[in-house]
Every structure is written in structure tokens, then in C-alpha cells.
Amino acid sequence: MDKAKFLVSGKEYEFPLLNGTENEVAVDIRKLRESTGLITYDPGYGNTGSCRSAITFIDGDNGILRYRGYPIEELAGQIRFSAAAYLMVYGRLPSESEFLEWRKQLTLNSFVHASQVNFFDNYSALAHPMNILSSMVSSMSAFYPYDAEDESDIDLHIRRLIGQVKTIAAFSYRKSVGLPYIYPRTDHSYAANFLRMMFATPAEEYVVPKVMENALDMLLILHMDHEQNCSTSTVRMVASSMSNIYASVSAGISALWGRLHGGANEAVLNMLQRISEDGGNVSKYVELAKKKDDPFRLMGFGHRVYKNFDPRSRILKKAVDDVFNEMGIHDPLLGVARELEDVALKDDFFIQRKLYPNVDFYSGILYRALGIPTEMFTVLFAIGRMPGWIAHWLEMRADPDLRIQRPRQIYIGETKRHYEKNDTFL
């Protein structure tokens, strides 16, 4: 086994090297503190590998994203979300009979428990749909008890989570606008069922436009997993305590809710709206983005991992063109987005910093074209990410190196001091 050598206070230490299947190399520092008395300091964990995973591979320098070995370009827009979800969870694509049964079971298990439906009546009218989603998913464990010692029903819990997350999302929207709930049908795909539950009325039959169904399938697949991001790491962190699948995923939803994570596409849309209302002066805002002392930020450009084009953004850009052309949509924000992308990609400031459009840049515009309200954007992200969270939960539970996660810290507080008795505090 190859080893890395480190010199600490004149003494040499060796630590094993771990090799990934895509030529990634990591230093195994599990015995660092035991051997040297030292710990590492890595805010944000940008240089720390928290696990070994066989789910998603990202090469940020070359703009590569693969699910279970399949390039994202060969999945998004090519297969249904439910088929990609099966791949994500079980590590392989289903056979035809497996796919049909899997899709049917996702629908049959998408009905929210009748007692849980009553919860919607008690949420504040001001409640954010991500708040509702996290709470409802967490409460599922009260209605579907999970026995950590008996995982024979784990597949049923998985089907319930993937199936019900879209129902909870649709119901929260319908409740917010005063519409009756619409229930799913087994003759509809996952994406078609969601769109029908969102927009149908009891008064007439609702036919889901195929272009909208295909676009939503693609969007959900693009959001399905992205390695050890904040929400996925949160799911793993909670799962490491042997918490049940519902509690672990609920924690991931809460992490995704943050504006620096799942809320980014909403921020992009707000930015485009601001530019549009200011006469569409794109150059003005590009210049503002360069000024360190100006609070304006160009949202939807750059990525923590990708130092090249986000491969998801290329797929989305084409999808936006296809959907807008087929549906005859004319949205001024799309014009602003296109001009903004064109200006930024020709500007040395952005080129030198490798600030390319990311997945959030066009996803909000596409959700808007599908009629999805802005406050529901992050909820759609969570629906797409659900199979990825579940896959990581399963993988972590089966990891022979599993330990409850417990990062170290560098203490910078007061040194030892003594309390002097004071009657004021009695």
C-alpha cells in the first residue's frame, strides 16, 4: 500500500493512501491524532473526504457528473425520473418488468396518511412549503414506525418517501391557494402525477402536456444527487447516529432550504427580475458584480466544485429553448438571462475566475415556464434529491467503517478561570 510521509517536529510519520476508481487519491488520517497528537483544520470540509461512496462522481475541472457511472447527459432527458431513482437507490437500471412495478408502487405508496392530511389545516398561511415538507416527512415515522433492528421493510419505507414527497408538496401548494386536493393515478408517470396534483381541477379532466412532463423529469434527474453537498452530508451526519430514514431525510430538507444551497435558483430569478425592472441594463449589473464594496452579487455563476461549465447547465439551457419554443412562451427574463450569460462569458473578470453558469441559472426560468410558483422551487429540488439522499443513507448504514460523526474543533475560548460567589445570581 502506498503511503504519504509527513514531518512533524522533526519526526517522520507515514499514513496510508486510499485510491478511488477515478484516480482520486486521499490520505487516510484516521490515526493522525493518535500518532501525532494533531488534528486537521478545514473549515467547510473542502479538503476532507468524509466517506467512500459508489453513488456519484464529479470532476469539477472537466465538467463531468455521473450517477452510478452513467454520464448525466445520457440520463437527463433520456429516461423517466422513476427509472433514474431506481438506479440511484439500487445501483442499477431496472428491467422492464421491474420498472413498471416500481412505478406502480411509487404511486400506490404516494397517498399521505389520512391523519397526516389533517396537519395541512393547522399550518400557518405564512408557512414556507419547505417548512411544511420537512415537518411532514419527519412526522412520517410516527405513522410508519421504523425498526432499526428489522430492516425487512426498508424497501417499503423507500417507496413511501419517494412517493409521498411529491404528494406533500402538491398538497401544501393547493392548501395555500385554497384548492381541493387531487390524488395520484397509476396510469401517470411520476412527473405527470405531480403536475396533475398541482394544477388539475375537479371540474374537468386535466391532460398533462407532454413537453411539461418531459421537462420536469429532466429537472428532477438533474437535481438527484451531487456528491457530499451540505444537505447530503447532513443526511449522513444524522444517519450516523442510527436515526431513522425519515428523521435523516427531514434534516436534509432543512439543510437544502438554506438560501446558499437549494434557494439559489430562486435568488437567480429575483436577480433577473431586478435587472428587467431596471430596463434590462445587463452591463450595469455586471459591473456592479465586480465591485467588492457593492452588495450586489451575480447569482447563478460559479460553483464550489465546478471550475468549468456545470454539465447540468448545458442540458438546462437547451431544455429551456425547447420548452419555450414548443409552448410558445415569451418571458422577458429569459432574454435578460441570455444577455447576461453572453456578457459575462466574454468578460475577463469572469473568465479568469472561471465563473460559468451553474444549474441554478436556468432552472428557475424553466420552473417558472412550467407554472411552478417561486416559493416551490426549492421543494422541487428536494423532490428530485430524495432518491440521492436515500441512496447515501443506505450506503452509509452498510459501511463497515461507520462511526457516529463527531468532528473535532480548535478551542479559542477563555482558559481556565474560577467562579467567585455572587449573591446576585442566587
Buried (B, 14 or more C-beta within 10 A) or exposed (E): EEEBEBEEEEEEBEBBEBEEEEEEEBBBBEEBEEBBEEEEEEEEEEEEBBBEBEBBBBBBEEBBBBBBBBEBBEBBBBBBBBBBBBBBBBBEBBEEEBBEEBBBBBBEBBBBBEEBBEBBEEBEEEBBBBBBBBBBBBBBBEEBEBEEEEEEEBEEBBBBBBBBBBBBBBBBBBBBEEBEBBBBEEEBBBBBBBBBBBBBEEEEEBEBBEBBBBBBBBBBBBBBBBBBBBBBBBBBBBBBEEBBBBBBBBBBBBBBBBEEBBBBBBBBBBBBBEBBEEEBEBEEBBBEBEEEEEEBEBBBBBBEBBBBBBBBBBBBBEBBEBBBEBEEBEBEBBBBBBBBBEBBBEBEEBEEEBBBBBBBBBBBBBBBBBEBBBBBBBBBBBBBBBBBBBBBBBBBBEBEEBEEBEEEEEEEEEEEEEEEEEEEEE
